[in-house]
Amino acid sequence: MSTVLLVHAKGGPPLGHVLARAAARADLHLLALSELPPAVAASAGSLCASVVAPDDAERHDLVSLIVSRAEAVGADAVLTFSEYAVVAVAEACEALGLAGAGGAAGLARDKRMMRHTWLRAGLAQPEFRAVATRDDLREAAAALPYPMLLKAAWSAGSTAHQIISAPEQVDSAWRCSREVMAESALLGYAELHVAEADAHFVVEEIVTGATEEWFEDTGWGDYVSVEGVVADGVYHPVCLSGRMPTVEPFTERASITPALLPDDLQERVVALARDAVDALGLRDCGTHTEIKLGPGGRMWLIETAARFGGAMTVPQIEEVFQLDLVGMLVDHLLGRTVDWPARALGPGDARGAAGSLVVLAVDGDGAAWRDRRDWDFAVVRDAVALSEGSALSVVPESSLPDGSTVPVYEPAGGANTMAALCLLSATDARTVLRDFTTLVRALPELLPPATDATAPSPAPSPASTPTAPARAPRSSAPTPTRPRPAAEPEGIPA
């Protein structure tokens, strides 16, 4: 039987889902660069031939560590589903002579290089500037129209995003984003291989999205993601996932599979995703491409990743389209024949629909909850009236334990301030959207009041001022650090 080395780090699909499907295809060895979620720690021992957690000294040269471990177990394939380990694994595969994303993996990781590549290819994207210092940001802010978006070049999950609406906000935005990146690194949400990645940023214009010409129903967000794979350098789109509107600044709240786009519009979106992926020159890896939808049929590339979508994107696709993407990718990397979809699958190919909802302490309009609440899935499951045929579950490894206080939403922290991840199965995508809307509206009223009387309360009104970046209500903490709950859920970069 073939042997596979899986490199685990924060983010990506739930580890339990990945382990079960990879272990069904090969003898599986796990190199754990992040602590295993408690919900899957026990099963990892039974599913994997070995589980190794290197110490800090061993991680100094991550590529050499991966190569050494792969050689020790006789790996026929090495892969990761974490954004933060993509580049290291790609370089290790190159050194080992194994199939992988290839030397272009960094182009799908560093947003500066990604945008420069697309600029040379003439692809539609927001105007941008790469920045590495506060002075760089000041110069870029003088050239781009307000408002603009500052984002970390190597982040995921909308971490360190800052909307800058006026010149006097530039310095505070720079300071806040640098602080958030430092905090994220302490929590394990940071690039694991590239030195000084936390100092790299990009600032870009904010393009105006629109949904009326794309979706028949209201309530959809103004962007979609195209899930796919590159096999032997050939791009294979798999399907599209839709979204609910993001929470300020651009934190994802929910992903819904399939996206309810008409066939002709889906084909246009897929064509742009194909151009984006082809321009990057990836070789063998999953892909996740986000595209902004605008008025008059306009589209803009947001970003592409050299890995499958995070959170529950992969399980949603398996449920809706009966495609085990994890197992299929393992088979391909091992040199086996895989029948990738001949075209991107759409609503007409789906069996029902599925969606994942990130629980954040903001209501449907993006305003902070009036008071602190404790997370309790049993209460949510029993109290929320969902549509007939809908089933709601919680993803344990990506959620805080019941009884934990829901963190105050910190806009610059993005998904780092999530409390839980819920999965909904329904008869169709419209129903998923409707049920998620009901759930978001109900949460701040039905969850029990926080039992931790020492937890900071959210500010009663937005903290936006003429000298601070525009942002939603936040805690009164002096720095943009995440409130520390009893246990950290696994990160979920989209």
Secondary structure, DSSP 4 states (H G I P E B T S, - for coil): --EEEEEE-SSSS-HHHHHHHHHTTSEEEEEESSPPPHHHHHHHHHH-SEEE---TGGGSSHHHHHHHHHHHHT-SEEEE--GGGHHHHHHHHHHHT--SS-GGGGGGT-HHHHHHHHHHHT-----EEEESSHHHHHHHHHHSPSSEEEEETT--TTTT-EEE-SGGGHHHHHHHHHHHHHHHHHHT-S-SSSTTGGG-EEEEE-PPP--TTT-SSSS--SEEEEEEEEETTEEEEEEEEEEPPPBTTTB--EEEES----HHHHHHHHHHHHHHHHHHT--SEEEEEEEEE-GGG-EEEEEEESS--TTTHHHHHHHHH---HHHHHHHHHTT------SS-B-GGG-SSEEEEEEE-SB-TTSPBPSS-BB--HHHHHHHS-PPTT-EEEE-GGGSPPTTPBPPPP-GGGGGGG--EEEEEEESSHHHHHHHHHHHHHHHHHHSPBPS-TTSPPBPSS----TTS-B----BS-SS-PPP--SSPPPP---
